[in-house]
Amino acid sequence: MKEKTLFIIMIVIICVMGVYIMKQQVELDEVKKTVAEKQAFIDKTEKEIDEAVALVKKYTCIRNPFK
């Protein structure tokens, strides 16, 4: 009788752990998706900043006096 009870308890614990692991995996996937979206936004912003800096350098009349 004790063996059956311990076996059932072990099965229940394994099932609970499996559910917890799956929940953690789903949360990890959501975090990875959010990070990828934010990284794409950062890359886009950096590109826009580089383009703006290039335009400013192109159309600025100030010359470097130390050249």
Biopython code that builds the backbone (N, CA, C, O; Angstrom):
import numpy as np
from Bio.PDB.StructureBuilder import StructureBuilder

atoms = [
    (1, "MET", "N", (0.819, -1.190, 0.000)),
    (1, "MET", "CA", (0.000, 0.000, 0.000)),
    (1, "MET", "C", (0.866, 1.258, 0.000)),
    (1, "MET", "O", (0.572, 2.221, -0.708)),
    (2, "LYS", "N", (1.941, 1.245, 0.802)),
    (2, "LYS", "CA", (2.817, 2.413, 0.854)),
    (2, "LYS", "C", (3.478, 2.667, -0.494)),
    (2, "LYS", "O", (3.650, 3.816, -0.901)),
    (3, "GLU", "N", (3.847, 1.598, -1.181)),
    (3, "GLU", "CA", (4.504, 1.755, -2.473)),
    (3, "GLU", "C", (3.571, 2.419, -3.480)),
    (3, "GLU", "O", (3.993, 3.289, -4.242)),
    (4, "LYS", "N", (2.302, 2.009, -3.483)),
    (4, "LYS", "CA", (1.333, 2.604, -4.399)),
    (4, "LYS", "C", (1.143, 4.091, -4.084)),
    (4, "LYS", "O", (1.098, 4.928, -4.986)),
    (5, "THR", "N", (1.034, 4.403, -2.801)),
    (5, "THR", "CA", (0.845, 5.797, -2.395)),
    (5, "THR", "C", (2.048, 6.635, -2.793)),
    (5, "THR", "O", (1.891, 7.730, -3.332)),
    (6, "LEU", "N", (3.240, 6.134, -2.535)),
    (6, "LEU", "CA", (4.443, 6.871, -2.909)),
    (6, "LEU", "C", (4.547, 7.032, -4.419)),
    (6, "LEU", "O", (4.966, 8.080, -4.911)),
    (7, "PHE", "N", (4.167, 5.996, -5.149)),
    (7, "PHE", "CA", (4.194, 6.058, -6.612)),
    (7, "PHE", "C", (3.220, 7.119, -7.121)),
    (7, "PHE", "O", (3.556, 7.891, -8.019)),
    (8, "ILE", "N", (2.015, 7.158, -6.550)),
    (8, "ILE", "CA", (1.019, 8.153, -6.962)),
    (8, "ILE", "C", (1.504, 9.560, -6.621)),
    (8, "ILE", "O", (1.362, 10.478, -7.429)),
    (9, "ILE", "N", (2.074, 9.732, -5.434)),
    (9, "ILE", "CA", (2.613, 11.045, -5.047)),
    (9, "ILE", "C", (3.724, 11.457, -6.001)),
    (9, "ILE", "O", (3.794, 12.616, -6.410)),
    (10, "MET", "N", (4.590, 10.519, -6.356)),
    (10, "MET", "CA", (5.678, 10.813, -7.284)),
    (10, "MET", "C", (5.130, 11.229, -8.651)),
    (10, "MET", "O", (5.633, 12.179, -9.251)),
    (11, "ILE", "N", (4.117, 10.537, -9.146)),
    (11, "ILE", "CA", (3.504, 10.880, -10.435)),
    (11, "ILE", "C", (2.903, 12.284, -10.372)),
    (11, "ILE", "O", (3.066, 13.071, -11.305)),
    (12, "VAL", "N", (2.208, 12.599, -9.275)),
    (12, "VAL", "CA", (1.601, 13.925, -9.121)),
    (12, "VAL", "C", (2.683, 15.000, -9.109)),
    (12, "VAL", "O", (2.530, 16.033, -9.761)),
    (13, "ILE", "N", (3.758, 14.778, -8.388)),
    (13, "ILE", "CA", (4.850, 15.757, -8.330)),
    (13, "ILE", "C", (5.463, 15.956, -9.711)),
    (13, "ILE", "O", (5.753, 17.088, -10.100)),
    (14, "ILE", "N", (5.661, 14.887, -10.445)),
    (14, "ILE", "CA", (6.224, 14.990, -11.799)),
    (14, "ILE", "C", (5.281, 15.778, -12.705)),
    (14, "ILE", "O", (5.734, 16.597, -13.505)),
    (15, "CYS", "N", (3.977, 15.539, -12.588)),
    (15, "CYS", "CA", (3.006, 16.280, -13.411)),
    (15, "CYS", "C", (3.024, 17.766, -13.071)),
    (15, "CYS", "O", (3.000, 18.611, -13.967)),
    (16, "VAL", "N", (3.065, 18.084, -11.786)),
    (16, "VAL", "CA", (3.103, 19.489, -11.366)),
    (16, "VAL", "C", (4.378, 20.151, -11.874)),
    (16, "VAL", "O", (4.340, 21.282, -12.357)),
    (17, "MET", "N", (5.495, 19.461, -11.769)),
    (17, "MET", "CA", (6.756, 20.018, -12.271)),
    (17, "MET", "C", (6.692, 20.231, -13.778)),
    (17, "MET", "O", (7.197, 21.235, -14.281)),
    (18, "GLY", "N", (6.079, 19.301, -14.504)),
    (18, "GLY", "CA", (5.940, 19.445, -15.954)),
    (18, "GLY", "C", (5.128, 20.674, -16.319)),
    (18, "GLY", "O", (5.491, 21.414, -17.233)),
    (19, "VAL", "N", (4.028, 20.895, -15.605)),
    (19, "VAL", "CA", (3.194, 22.074, -15.861)),
    (19, "VAL", "C", (3.983, 23.344, -15.562)),
    (19, "VAL", "O", (3.921, 24.307, -16.326)),
    (20, "TYR", "N", (4.723, 23.351, -14.454)),
    (20, "TYR", "CA", (5.517, 24.527, -14.088)),
    (20, "TYR", "C", (6.584, 24.811, -15.148)),
    (20, "TYR", "O", (6.801, 25.964, -15.518)),
    (21, "ILE", "N", (7.236, 23.779, -15.627)),
    (21, "ILE", "CA", (8.276, 23.952, -16.649)),
    (21, "ILE", "C", (7.672, 24.493, -17.937)),
    (21, "ILE", "O", (8.262, 25.365, -18.575)),
    (22, "MET", "N", (6.517, 23.994, -18.326)),
    (22, "MET", "CA", (5.860, 24.494, -19.541)),
    (22, "MET", "C", (5.472, 25.959, -19.374)),
    (22, "MET", "O", (5.615, 26.749, -20.308)),
    (23, "LYS", "N", (4.984, 26.326, -18.195)),
    (23, "LYS", "CA", (4.627, 27.724, -17.925)),
    (23, "LYS", "C", (5.863, 28.607, -18.042)),
    (23, "LYS", "O", (5.807, 29.679, -18.645)),
    (24, "GLN", "N", (6.965, 28.168, -17.477)),
    (24, "GLN", "CA", (8.204, 28.935, -17.557)),
    (24, "GLN", "C", (8.678, 29.062, -19.001)),
    (24, "GLN", "O", (9.190, 30.113, -19.388)),
    (25, "GLN", "N", (8.520, 28.025, -19.795)),
    (25, "GLN", "CA", (8.929, 28.051, -21.198)),
    (25, "GLN", "C", (8.098, 29.060, -21.977)),
    (25, "GLN", "O", (8.629, 29.792, -22.812)),
    (26, "VAL", "N", (6.789, 29.102, -21.706)),
    (26, "VAL", "CA", (5.914, 30.068, -22.380)),
    (26, "VAL", "C", (6.327, 31.493, -22.009)),
    (26, "VAL", "O", (6.394, 32.365, -22.875)),
    (27, "GLU", "N", (6.601, 31.728, -20.729)),
    (27, "GLU", "CA", (7.034, 33.058, -20.295)),
    (27, "GLU", "C", (8.365, 33.429, -20.944)),
    (27, "GLU", "O", (8.558, 34.578, -21.343)),
    (28, "LEU", "N", (9.270, 32.481, -21.052)),
    (28, "LEU", "CA", (10.561, 32.735, -21.688)),
    (28, "LEU", "C", (10.378, 33.105, -23.154)),
    (28, "LEU", "O", (11.038, 34.018, -23.651)),
    (29, "ASP", "N", (9.495, 32.408, -23.841)),
    (29, "ASP", "CA", (9.222, 32.725, -25.245)),
    (29, "ASP", "C", (8.661, 34.134, -25.389)),
    (29, "ASP", "O", (9.019, 34.854, -26.321)),
    (30, "GLU", "N", (7.775, 34.533, -24.463)),
    (30, "GLU", "CA", (7.211, 35.881, -24.502)),
    (30, "GLU", "C", (8.299, 36.927, -24.266)),
    (30, "GLU", "O", (8.323, 37.964, -24.929)),
    (31, "VAL", "N", (9.192, 36.658, -23.329)),
    (31, "VAL", "CA", (10.281, 37.595, -23.046)),
    (31, "VAL", "C", (11.206, 37.708, -24.252)),
    (31, "VAL", "O", (11.633, 38.807, -24.605)),
    (32, "LYS", "N", (11.518, 36.581, -24.885)),
    (32, "LYS", "CA", (12.374, 36.613, -26.079)),
    (32, "LYS", "C", (11.729, 37.429, -27.185)),
    (32, "LYS", "O", (12.411, 38.174, -27.888)),
    (33, "LYS", "N", (10.411, 37.292, -27.344)),
    (33, "LYS", "CA", (9.692, 38.050, -28.368)),
    (33, "LYS", "C", (9.756, 39.544, -28.059)),
    (33, "LYS", "O", (9.993, 40.355, -28.954)),
    (34, "THR", "N", (9.546, 39.905, -26.803)),
    (34, "THR", "CA", (9.600, 41.309, -26.397)),
    (34, "THR", "C", (10.997, 41.879, -26.613)),
    (34, "THR", "O", (11.146, 42.998, -27.104)),
    (35, "VAL", "N", (12.010, 41.117, -26.253)),
    (35, "VAL", "CA", (13.389, 41.570, -26.439)),
    (35, "VAL", "C", (13.691, 41.772, -27.920)),
    (35, "VAL", "O", (14.339, 42.750, -28.293)),
    (36, "ALA", "N", (13.231, 40.865, -28.758)),
    (36, "ALA", "CA", (13.462, 40.993, -30.201)),
    (36, "ALA", "C", (12.779, 42.244, -30.754)),
    (36, "ALA", "O", (13.352, 42.945, -31.588)),
    (37, "GLU", "N", (11.558, 42.528, -30.292)),
    (37, "GLU", "CA", (10.853, 43.729, -30.742)),
    (37, "GLU", "C", (11.600, 44.991, -30.314)),
    (37, "GLU", "O", (11.763, 45.920, -31.104)),
    (38, "LYS", "N", (12.048, 45.018, -29.075)),
    (38, "LYS", "CA", (12.764, 46.197, -28.576)),
    (38, "LYS", "C", (14.108, 46.366, -29.288)),
    (38, "LYS", "O", (14.523, 47.491, -29.564)),
    (39, "GLN", "N", (14.784, 45.269, -29.585)),
    (39, "GLN", "CA", (16.057, 45.345, -30.303)),
    (39, "GLN", "C", (15.842, 45.870, -31.713)),
    (39, "GLN", "O", (16.651, 46.653, -32.212)),
    (40, "ALA", "N", (14.758, 45.448, -32.361)),
    (40, "ALA", "CA", (14.444, 45.952, -33.700)),
    (40, "ALA", "C", (14.182, 47.454, -33.653)),
    (40, "ALA", "O", (14.613, 48.190, -34.541)),
    (41, "PHE", "N", (13.476, 47.910, -32.619)),
    (41, "PHE", "CA", (13.217, 49.342, -32.464)),
    (41, "PHE", "C", (14.521, 50.106, -32.246)),
    (41, "PHE", "O", (14.718, 51.179, -32.816)),
    (42, "ILE", "N", (15.408, 49.555, -31.423)),
    (42, "ILE", "CA", (16.701, 50.203, -31.161)),
    (42, "ILE", "C", (17.521, 50.283, -32.441)),
    (42, "ILE", "O", (18.117, 51.320, -32.733)),
    (43, "ASP", "N", (17.555, 49.199, -33.206)),
    (43, "ASP", "CA", (18.304, 49.198, -34.469)),
    (43, "ASP", "C", (17.751, 50.242, -35.431)),
    (43, "ASP", "O", (18.513, 50.952, -36.087)),
    (44, "LYS", "N", (16.423, 50.336, -35.514)),
    (44, "LYS", "CA", (15.785, 51.316, -36.395)),
    (44, "LYS", "C", (16.138, 52.736, -35.946)),
    (44, "LYS", "O", (16.458, 53.592, -36.770)),
    (45, "THR", "N", (16.078, 52.976, -34.647)),
    (45, "THR", "CA", (16.389, 54.300, -34.109)),
    (45, "THR", "C", (17.849, 54.656, -34.365)),
    (45, "THR", "O", (18.150, 55.787, -34.747)),
    (46, "GLU", "N", (18.755, 53.710, -34.160)),
    (46, "GLU", "CA", (20.173, 53.970, -34.422)),
    (46, "GLU", "C", (20.405, 54.310, -35.890)),
    (46, "GLU", "O", (21.201, 55.194, -36.205)),
    (47, "LYS", "N", (19.718, 53.616, -36.781)),
    (47, "LYS", "CA", (19.853, 53.892, -38.209)),
    (47, "LYS", "C", (19.359, 55.302, -38.522)),
    (47, "LYS", "O", (20.001, 56.030, -39.280)),
    (48, "GLU", "N", (18.215, 55.694, -37.940)),
    (48, "GLU", "CA", (17.684, 57.039, -38.158)),
    (48, "GLU", "C", (18.640, 58.099, -37.618)),
    (48, "GLU", "O", (18.829, 59.143, -38.242)),
    (49, "ILE", "N", (19.238, 57.835, -36.472)),
    (49, "ILE", "CA", (20.199, 58.782, -35.895)),
    (49, "ILE", "C", (21.417, 58.909, -36.798)),
    (49, "ILE", "O", (21.897, 60.016, -37.041)),
    (50, "ASP", "N", (21.917, 57.790, -37.294)),
    (50, "ASP", "CA", (23.070, 57.832, -38.199)),
    (50, "ASP", "C", (22.750, 58.618, -39.465)),
    (50, "ASP", "O", (23.584, 59.379, -39.955)),
    (51, "GLU", "N", (21.533, 58.432, -40.001)),
    (51, "GLU", "CA", (21.132, 59.185, -41.191)),
    (51, "GLU", "C", (21.055, 60.680, -40.886)),
    (51, "GLU", "O", (21.481, 61.501, -41.698)),
    (52, "ALA", "N", (20.516, 61.034, -39.725)),
    (52, "ALA", "CA", (20.417, 62.443, -39.346)),
    (52, "ALA", "C", (21.801, 63.052, -39.162)),
    (52, "ALA", "O", (22.042, 64.181, -39.591)),
    (53, "VAL", "N", (22.701, 62.325, -38.536)),
    (53, "VAL", "CA", (24.068, 62.825, -38.340)),
    (53, "VAL", "C", (24.751, 63.020, -39.686)),
    (53, "VAL", "O", (25.463, 64.003, -39.889)),
    (54, "ALA", "N", (24.536, 62.089, -40.600)),
    (54, "ALA", "CA", (25.138, 62.219, -41.933)),
    (54, "ALA", "C", (24.607, 63.455, -42.647)),
    (54, "ALA", "O", (25.372, 64.169, -43.296)),
    (55, "LEU", "N", (23.311, 63.716, -42.536)),
    (55, "LEU", "CA", (22.739, 64.909, -43.161)),
    (55, "LEU", "C", (23.286, 66.183, -42.535)),
    (55, "LEU", "O", (23.593, 67.144, -43.240)),
    (56, "VAL", "N", (23.406, 66.192, -41.221)),
    (56, "VAL", "CA", (23.948, 67.375, -40.539)),
    (56, "VAL", "C", (25.380, 67.619, -40.985)),
    (56, "VAL", "O", (25.759, 68.757, -41.262)),
    (57, "LYS", "N", (26.169, 66.570, -41.055)),
    (57, "LYS", "CA", (27.556, 66.728, -41.498)),
    (57, "LYS", "C", (27.616, 67.209, -42.943)),
    (57, "LYS", "O", (28.474, 68.017, -43.299)),
    (58, "LYS", "N", (26.709, 66.713, -43.768)),
    (58, "LYS", "CA", (26.715, 67.068, -45.187)),
    (58, "LYS", "C", (26.366, 68.541, -45.391)),
    (58, "LYS", "O", (26.986, 69.217, -46.212)),
    (59, "TYR", "N", (25.384, 69.039, -44.653)),
    (59, "TYR", "CA", (24.886, 70.391, -44.892)),
    (59, "TYR", "C", (25.392, 71.426, -43.889)),
    (59, "TYR", "O", (24.943, 72.572, -43.913)),
    (60, "THR", "N", (26.299, 71.052, -43.026)),
    (60, "THR", "CA", (26.838, 72.017, -42.072)),
    (60, "THR", "C", (27.960, 72.803, -42.732)),
    (60, "THR", "O", (28.827, 72.240, -43.399)),
    (61, "CYS", "N", (27.924, 74.112, -42.532)),
    (61, "CYS", "CA", (28.922, 74.986, -43.146)),
    (61, "CYS", "C", (30.149, 75.159, -42.261)),
    (61, "CYS", "O", (31.164, 75.693, -42.708)),
    (62, "ILE", "N", (30.068, 74.723, -41.037)),
    (62, "ILE", "CA", (31.188, 74.916, -40.116)),
    (62, "ILE", "C", (32.303, 73.953, -40.500)),
    (62, "ILE", "O", (32.094, 72.748, -40.638)),
    (63, "ARG", "N", (33.473, 74.509, -40.665)),
    (63, "ARG", "CA", (34.643, 73.696, -40.998)),
    (63, "ARG", "C", (35.483, 73.490, -39.736)),
    (63, "ARG", "O", (35.435, 74.293, -38.804)),
    (64, "ASN", "N", (36.225, 72.436, -39.726)),
    (64, "ASN", "CA", (37.097, 72.155, -38.600)),
    (64, "ASN", "C", (38.335, 73.034, -38.724)),
    (64, "ASN", "O", (39.117, 72.858, -39.659)),
    (65, "PRO", "N", (38.532, 73.981, -37.800)),
    (65, "PRO", "CA", (39.680, 74.887, -37.906)),
    (65, "PRO", "C", (41.013, 74.201, -37.606)),
    (65, "PRO", "O", (42.069, 74.761, -37.901)),
    (66, "PHE", "N", (40.985, 73.036, -37.042)),
    (66, "PHE", "CA", (42.219, 72.359, -36.653)),
    (66, "PHE", "C", (42.724, 71.410, -37.724)),
    (66, "PHE", "O", (43.705, 70.702, -37.501)),
    (67, "LYS", "N", (42.079, 71.379, -38.879)),
    (67, "LYS", "CA", (42.522, 70.499, -39.963)),
    (67, "LYS", "C", (43.747, 71.052, -40.628)),
    (67, "LYS", "O", (44.267, 70.447, -41.566)),
]
sb = StructureBuilder()
sb.init_structure("model")
sb.init_model(0)
sb.init_chain("A")
sb.init_seg("    ")
for serial, (resi, resn, name, xyz) in enumerate(atoms, 1):
    if name == "N":
        sb.init_residue(resn, " ", resi, " ")
    sb.init_atom(name, np.array(xyz, "f"), 0.0, 1.0, " ", f" {name:<3s}", serial, name[0])
structure = sb.get_structure()
